[in-house]
């Protein structure tokens, strides 16, 4: 290797590290305007007279908007470019979040209706985050680095979720339950993150740099991208499994603060702090699960995802009794659940979605999988709210256990499925070409 080649290789390594950091910070910041509602549920209900079931629909509306947005934004990313869709998503979410402040003052319209509408719009713009992130990562990082890359990138939303829940809980506690603070600060911070992304993110690596993936790709038409995605059986399995995983994930994030406040009689800060452990442990889960698939399972993602989700099902059943034992056991149970649920999540929506995507349709595949996941998240919020009102927390936690079990059994059908061989020629979007 010549001196010039070594220098060029070092340059692309530094550029990859910088790109990974910017993607990490960018996607993590989306959660400031996504997980800010859950800790504020008790304060909003008390201030505006919105019932538990109605708040379930507000939380669910965001997931429904996100699901619909994922379905379209994955396709739009393939057509119009990842960085453009990413920026629109960040700004749109920040504005929609800020508009929550006026929900109670719209003449002649219930605050609940306004919040549901804004939550749906916010979800749509939030869906502009993940497909472009996966697309850019696929262009910058070759297949042999995929597990490690997605593991690191996955910590962005686990830690982002934890920071959002804890920070909003702290702000609500300091503001004595004044719910508007949960929307002002997150929207401003997401706007600042957009400026950082705009300045520092490069969508593709330099075409002449040594060690880069093939960036001479064609943008698929919307029709071709759609057909390549919905005609892929493995992507459907990942998507349906994520339906169950996200039903549990958001069931915990959106309802655990309320549950803890009721059962352990804590304020918003302590309830949010305990719930934040879910995401902190999840960060470890995404790193360990991604490493384990490459180290012990020859890059097969399904065995690890299946084992983790079935374990989560057991933990959700135990959760209802554990919280009565005090703070220590509660934190341990929440941490183990977060480890398992986020470990499975990154494998389904990130790593395996890239493994099995058709040529040129990485963002579309990730968007479709996340679309189904957030249909599950919508059901997680609405069904949890309904069951909690009709059957207490026993009904809610039983629903979480059922969803996790079904996800585990479904993804287990891909137990022996492997990605294309590491070192295969790269596809146009940076993923390895399928073996023939």
C-alpha positions as CSV (number, residue, x, y, z in Angstrom):
1,X,0.0,0.0,0.0
2,X,1.5,3.3,-1.0
3,X,1.7,6.4,1.2
4,X,-1.0,8.0,-0.8
5,X,-3.3,5.0,-0.5
6,X,-2.8,4.8,3.2
7,X,-3.6,8.5,3.6
8,X,-6.7,8.1,1.5
9,X,-7.8,5.1,3.6
10,X,-7.2,7.1,6.7
11,X,-9.3,10.0,5.3
12,X,-12.3,7.8,4.6
13,X,-12.0,6.1,8.0
14,X,-12.2,9.6,9.6
15,X,-15.0,10.6,7.4
16,X,-16.9,7.4,8.3
17,X,-16.4,8.1,12.0
18,X,-17.7,11.7,11.6
19,X,-20.7,10.5,9.6
20,X,-21.6,7.9,12.2
21,X,-21.5,10.6,14.9
22,X,-23.7,13.0,13.0
23,X,-26.2,10.3,12.2
24,X,-26.1,9.2,15.8
25,X,-26.8,12.7,17.1
26,X,-29.4,13.4,14.4
27,X,-31.5,10.4,14.9
28,X,-31.3,10.5,18.7
29,X,-32.6,14.1,18.7
30,X,-35.8,13.0,17.0
31,X,-36.8,11.3,20.3
32,X,-36.9,14.7,22.1
33,X,-40.2,15.3,20.3
34,X,-41.4,11.7,20.3
35,X,-41.1,10.5,23.9
36,X,-42.0,13.8,25.5
37,X,-45.7,13.1,25.8
38,X,-45.7,10.0,28.0
39,X,-44.2,11.7,31.2
40,X,-46.7,14.5,30.7
41,X,-49.8,12.3,30.5
42,X,-50.9,12.7,34.2
43,X,-50.4,16.5,34.1
44,X,-52.3,16.9,30.8
45,X,-55.1,14.7,32.0
46,X,-55.4,16.7,35.3
47,X,-55.1,20.1,33.6
48,X,-57.4,19.6,30.6
49,X,-59.7,16.8,31.9
50,X,-58.7,14.3,29.3
51,X,-59.3,10.7,30.3
52,X,-56.9,7.8,30.2
53,X,-58.5,6.2,27.2
54,X,-58.4,9.6,25.4
55,X,-54.7,10.0,26.2
56,X,-54.2,6.5,24.8
57,X,-55.5,7.8,21.5
58,X,-53.3,10.9,21.6
59,X,-50.3,8.7,22.1
60,X,-51.5,6.3,19.5
61,X,-52.2,9.1,16.9
62,X,-48.4,9.8,16.9
63,X,-47.6,6.2,16.2
64,X,-50.3,6.0,13.5
65,X,-48.9,9.1,11.8
66,X,-45.4,7.7,12.1
67,X,-46.6,4.4,10.6
68,X,-48.2,6.0,7.6
69,X,-45.3,8.4,7.2
70,X,-42.8,5.5,7.3
71,X,-44.6,3.7,4.5
72,X,-44.3,6.8,2.2
73,X,-41.0,8.3,3.5
74,X,-39.1,5.2,2.8
75,X,-40.2,5.3,-0.8
76,X,-39.6,9.1,-1.0
77,X,-36.1,8.8,0.4
78,X,-35.2,6.4,-2.5
79,X,-36.5,9.0,-5.0
80,X,-35.7,12.4,-3.6
81,X,-32.6,11.9,-1.4
82,X,-31.9,11.0,2.2
83,X,-30.6,14.3,3.5
84,X,-33.6,16.2,2.1
85,X,-36.2,14.0,3.7
86,X,-34.2,13.9,6.9
87,X,-34.2,17.7,7.2
88,X,-37.9,18.0,6.4
89,X,-38.7,15.5,9.1
90,X,-36.7,17.4,11.8
91,X,-38.2,20.8,11.1
92,X,-41.7,19.5,10.7
93,X,-41.6,17.6,13.9
94,X,-40.2,20.6,15.8
95,X,-43.0,22.8,14.5
96,X,-45.8,20.3,15.2
97,X,-44.5,19.8,18.8
98,X,-44.5,23.5,19.5
99,X,-48.1,23.8,18.2
100,X,-49.3,21.6,21.1
101,X,-49.1,24.8,23.2
102,X,-52.2,26.2,21.5
103,X,-54.3,23.0,21.7
104,X,-56.6,24.2,24.6
105,X,-57.2,27.6,23.0
106,X,-58.5,26.6,19.5
107,X,-62.1,28.1,19.5
108,X,-64.9,25.6,19.3
109,X,-62.6,22.5,19.1
110,X,-61.8,20.1,22.0
111,X,-58.2,20.2,23.1
112,X,-58.3,16.4,22.7
113,X,-59.1,16.6,19.0
114,X,-56.4,19.1,18.4
115,X,-53.8,17.0,20.3
116,X,-54.7,13.9,18.3
117,X,-54.4,15.8,15.0
118,X,-51.0,17.4,16.0
119,X,-49.7,14.1,17.3
120,X,-50.6,12.4,13.9
121,X,-48.8,15.2,12.0
122,X,-45.8,15.0,14.3
123,X,-45.6,11.3,13.7
124,X,-45.6,11.8,10.0
125,X,-42.6,14.1,10.2
126,X,-40.9,11.8,12.7
127,X,-41.1,9.1,10.1
128,X,-38.6,11.2,8.0
129,X,-35.8,10.1,10.4
130,X,-35.1,6.4,10.2
131,X,-35.3,5.5,6.4
132,X,-32.8,8.2,5.5
133,X,-30.5,7.3,8.4
134,X,-30.4,3.6,7.2
135,X,-29.9,4.7,3.6
136,X,-26.9,7.0,4.5
137,X,-25.4,4.3,6.7
138,X,-25.7,1.7,3.9
139,X,-23.8,4.0,1.6
140,X,-21.0,4.8,4.0
141,X,-20.3,1.4,5.6
142,X,-19.6,-1.9,3.8
143,X,-21.5,-5.1,4.8
144,X,-18.6,-6.4,6.9
145,X,-19.1,-3.5,9.3
146,X,-22.9,-3.5,9.3
147,X,-23.5,-5.3,12.7
148,X,-21.1,-3.0,14.6
149,X,-22.3,0.1,12.8
150,X,-26.0,-0.5,13.4
151,X,-25.2,-1.5,17.0
152,X,-23.6,1.9,17.6
153,X,-26.3,3.8,15.7
154,X,-29.0,1.9,17.6
155,X,-27.8,3.5,20.9
156,X,-28.9,6.9,19.5
157,X,-32.5,6.1,20.0
158,X,-32.2,4.1,23.2
159,X,-30.2,6.9,24.9
160,X,-32.2,9.5,23.1
161,X,-35.4,8.0,24.5
162,X,-34.0,7.8,28.0
163,X,-32.7,11.4,27.9
164,X,-36.1,12.6,26.6
165,X,-38.1,10.8,29.3
166,X,-35.8,11.8,32.1
167,X,-35.5,15.5,31.0
168,X,-39.2,16.0,30.5
169,X,-39.9,14.4,33.9
170,X,-37.4,16.7,35.5
171,X,-38.9,19.8,33.8
172,X,-42.4,18.8,34.8
173,X,-41.3,18.3,38.3
174,X,-39.5,21.7,38.4
175,X,-42.6,23.4,36.7
176,X,-44.9,21.7,39.3
177,X,-46.8,19.8,36.5
178,X,-47.2,22.7,34.0
179,X,-47.5,20.4,31.0
180,X,-46.5,22.9,28.3
181,X,-42.8,22.7,29.3
182,X,-42.8,19.2,27.9
183,X,-43.3,20.6,24.4
184,X,-41.4,23.9,24.3
185,X,-37.9,22.8,25.2
186,X,-37.8,19.6,23.1
187,X,-39.0,21.4,19.9
188,X,-36.3,24.1,20.3
189,X,-33.6,21.4,20.8
190,X,-34.7,19.5,17.7
191,X,-34.4,22.7,15.7
192,X,-30.8,23.2,16.9
193,X,-30.1,19.6,15.9
194,X,-31.4,20.3,12.4
195,X,-28.9,23.1,12.0
196,X,-26.1,20.7,13.1
197,X,-27.2,18.1,10.6
198,X,-27.5,20.5,7.8
199,X,-24.0,21.8,8.2
200,X,-22.1,18.5,8.9
201,X,-23.8,15.6,7.3
202,X,-22.7,14.4,3.9
203,X,-25.1,12.0,2.2
204,X,-22.6,9.9,0.3
205,X,-18.8,9.2,0.7
206,X,-16.4,10.7,-1.8
207,X,-16.6,8.6,-5.0
208,X,-12.8,8.5,-5.4
209,X,-11.9,7.5,-1.8
210,X,-10.3,4.1,-1.2
211,X,-12.5,1.6,0.7
212,X,-15.8,3.3,0.0
213,X,-18.8,1.4,-1.1
214,X,-20.2,1.8,-4.6
215,X,-22.1,5.1,-4.6
216,X,-22.9,5.1,-8.4
217,X,-26.5,4.2,-7.8
218,X,-29.7,4.9,-9.6
219,X,-32.7,6.2,-7.8
220,X,-35.5,3.8,-8.2
221,X,-39.0,5.0,-9.3
222,X,-41.6,4.9,-6.6
223,X,-43.3,2.0,-8.2
224,X,-40.1,-0.1,-8.5
225,X,-39.2,0.7,-4.9
226,X,-42.6,-0.3,-3.7
227,X,-42.7,-3.5,-5.6
228,X,-39.1,-4.5,-4.4
229,X,-40.3,-4.0,-0.8
230,X,-43.8,-5.5,-0.6
231,X,-42.8,-8.4,-2.8
232,X,-40.1,-9.5,-0.3
233,X,-41.3,-12.2,2.0
234,X,-38.5,-11.9,4.5
235,X,-39.2,-8.1,4.9
236,X,-42.8,-9.0,5.7
237,X,-41.7,-11.4,8.5
238,X,-39.4,-8.7,10.0
239,X,-42.3,-6.2,9.7
240,X,-44.9,-8.3,11.4
241,X,-42.4,-9.3,14.2
242,X,-41.7,-5.6,14.8
243,X,-45.4,-5.0,15.1
244,X,-45.2,-7.0,18.4
245,X,-41.9,-5.6,19.5
246,X,-43.1,-2.0,19.2
247,X,-46.4,-2.7,20.9
248,X,-44.3,-3.6,24.0
249,X,-41.7,-0.9,23.5
250,X,-44.1,1.9,23.5
251,X,-46.4,0.3,25.9
252,X,-43.6,0.6,28.4
253,X,-42.4,4.0,27.4
254,X,-45.8,5.7,27.2
255,X,-47.5,4.0,30.1
256,X,-44.8,2.9,32.6
257,X,-44.5,6.4,34.1
258,X,-48.3,6.5,34.8
259,X,-48.2,3.0,36.2
260,X,-45.3,3.7,38.6
261,X,-46.9,7.0,39.7
262,X,-50.1,5.1,40.6
263,X,-48.6,2.0,42.2
264,X,-45.6,3.5,43.9
265,X,-47.1,6.9,44.5
266,X,-44.1,8.8,43.0
267,X,-44.0,12.2,41.3
268,X,-43.3,12.7,37.6
269,X,-39.5,13.0,38.1
270,X,-39.1,9.7,40.0
271,X,-41.5,7.9,37.7
272,X,-39.7,9.2,34.6
273,X,-36.3,8.4,36.1
274,X,-37.2,4.8,36.6
275,X,-38.7,4.5,33.2
276,X,-35.5,6.1,31.6
277,X,-33.6,3.0,32.8
278,X,-35.5,1.2,30.0
279,X,-33.6,3.1,27.3
280,X,-30.3,3.1,29.1
281,X,-30.3,-0.7,29.4
282,X,-31.5,-0.8,25.8
283,X,-28.3,0.9,24.7
284,X,-26.4,-2.1,26.1
285,X,-28.9,-4.4,24.5
286,X,-28.4,-3.1,20.9
287,X,-24.6,-3.2,21.2
288,X,-24.6,-6.8,22.7
289,X,-27.2,-8.2,20.3
290,X,-25.5,-6.8,17.2
291,X,-22.1,-8.1,18.3
292,X,-23.6,-11.5,19.3
293,X,-25.1,-12.1,15.8
294,X,-21.8,-11.7,14.1
295,X,-19.7,-13.4,16.8
296,X,-21.8,-16.5,17.6
297,X,-24.5,-16.8,14.9
298,X,-22.6,-16.2,11.7
299,X,-24.5,-12.9,11.2
300,X,-27.9,-14.6,11.6
301,X,-30.1,-12.1,13.3
302,X,-33.2,-14.2,13.9
303,X,-32.0,-16.5,16.7
304,X,-30.9,-13.6,18.9
305,X,-34.1,-11.5,18.2
306,X,-36.3,-14.5,18.9
307,X,-34.6,-15.4,22.2
308,X,-34.7,-11.8,23.4
309,X,-38.4,-11.3,22.6
310,X,-39.5,-14.5,24.4
311,X,-37.5,-13.4,27.4
312,X,-39.3,-10.0,27.3
313,X,-42.6,-11.8,27.4
314,X,-41.7,-13.5,30.6
315,X,-40.5,-10.2,32.1
316,X,-43.7,-8.3,31.2
317,X,-45.7,-10.9,33.1
318,X,-43.5,-10.5,36.1
319,X,-43.5,-6.7,36.0
320,X,-46.9,-6.3,37.6
321,X,-45.8,-8.1,40.7
322,X,-42.2,-6.8,40.7
323,X,-43.3,-3.1,41.0
324,X,-44.9,-3.9,44.3
325,X,-41.6,-5.0,45.8
326,X,-40.0,-1.5,45.7
327,X,-37.6,0.6,43.7
328,X,-34.7,-1.8,43.3
329,X,-36.6,-4.8,41.8
330,X,-38.6,-2.4,39.6
331,X,-35.4,-0.9,38.1
332,X,-33.9,-4.3,37.5
333,X,-37.0,-5.6,35.8
334,X,-37.3,-2.5,33.6
335,X,-33.6,-2.6,32.7
336,X,-33.8,-6.3,31.7
337,X,-36.9,-5.6,29.6
338,X,-35.2,-2.6,27.9
339,X,-32.1,-4.7,27.2
340,X,-34.2,-7.4,25.5
341,X,-36.7,-5.2,23.6
342,X,-34.2,-2.8,22.1
343,X,-31.7,-5.6,21.3
344,X,-34.4,-7.3,19.2
345,X,-35.6,-4.0,17.8
346,X,-32.3,-2.9,16.2
347,X,-31.9,-6.4,14.6
348,X,-35.3,-6.3,13.0
349,X,-35.6,-2.6,11.8
350,X,-31.9,-1.9,11.1
351,X,-29.5,-4.8,10.6
352,X,-31.8,-7.5,9.1
353,X,-33.7,-4.9,7.1
354,X,-30.5,-4.1,5.3
355,X,-29.5,-7.8,5.1
356,X,-32.6,-8.8,3.2
357,X,-33.5,-5.6,1.3
358,X,-33.6,-5.8,-2.5
359,X,-31.0,-4.0,-4.5
360,X,-31.5,-0.2,-4.3
361,X,-34.4,-0.4,-1.8
362,X,-32.7,-0.2,1.6
363,X,-34.6,2.9,2.8
364,X,-37.8,1.5,1.5
365,X,-37.3,-1.8,3.3
366,X,-36.4,-0.1,6.6
367,X,-39.4,2.3,6.2
368,X,-41.8,-0.6,5.6
369,X,-40.6,-2.6,8.6
370,X,-40.8,0.5,10.8
371,X,-44.3,1.2,9.3
372,X,-45.6,-2.1,10.6
373,X,-43.7,-1.6,13.9
374,X,-45.5,1.6,14.5
375,X,-48.9,0.1,13.6
376,X,-48.0,-2.1,16.5
377,X,-47.0,0.9,18.6
378,X,-50.4,2.5,17.9
379,X,-52.1,-0.7,19.0
380,X,-49.8,-0.8,22.0
381,X,-51.0,2.6,23.2
382,X,-54.6,2.3,22.4
383,X,-55.1,-1.3,23.5
384,X,-53.0,-0.6,26.7
385,X,-55.2,2.4,27.5
386,X,-58.4,0.4,26.8
387,X,-57.3,-2.7,28.8
388,X,-56.0,-0.6,31.7
389,X,-59.4,1.2,31.9
390,X,-61.4,-2.0,31.7
391,X,-59.3,-4.7,33.3
392,X,-56.6,-2.8,35.2
393,X,-52.9,-3.2,34.7
394,X,-53.2,-7.0,34.6
395,X,-54.9,-6.8,31.3
396,X,-52.4,-4.3,29.9
397,X,-49.3,-6.4,30.9
398,X,-50.9,-9.5,29.5
399,X,-51.3,-7.8,26.2
400,X,-47.6,-6.8,26.2
401,X,-46.6,-10.5,27.0
402,X,-48.8,-11.8,24.1
403,X,-47.3,-9.3,21.6
404,X,-43.7,-10.2,22.6
405,X,-44.4,-13.9,22.4
406,X,-45.9,-13.7,18.9
407,X,-43.0,-11.6,17.7
408,X,-40.5,-14.1,19.0
409,X,-42.3,-17.1,17.3
410,X,-42.6,-15.2,14.0
411,X,-39.0,-14.1,13.7
412,X,-37.9,-17.6,14.7
413,X,-39.1,-18.8,11.2
414,X,-36.0,-17.0,9.9
415,X,-33.7,-18.9,12.3
416,X,-31.3,-20.1,9.6
417,X,-31.5,-17.1,7.2
418,X,-28.2,-15.4,6.6
419,X,-27.3,-12.1,4.9
420,X,-25.4,-12.1,1.6
421,X,-21.8,-13.3,2.1
422,X,-19.5,-10.7,3.6
423,X,-17.2,-9.5,0.9
424,X,-19.7,-9.9,-1.9
425,X,-19.8,-7.1,-4.5
426,X,-21.7,-4.1,-3.1
427,X,-25.1,-3.2,-4.4
428,X,-25.9,0.2,-5.7
429,X,-27.1,1.5,-2.3
430,X,-24.1,0.0,-0.4
431,X,-25.6,-3.3,0.6
432,X,-24.1,-6.5,-0.6
433,X,-25.5,-8.0,-3.8
434,X,-27.7,-11.1,-3.2
435,X,-26.1,-14.5,-4.0
436,X,-27.5,-16.2,-7.0
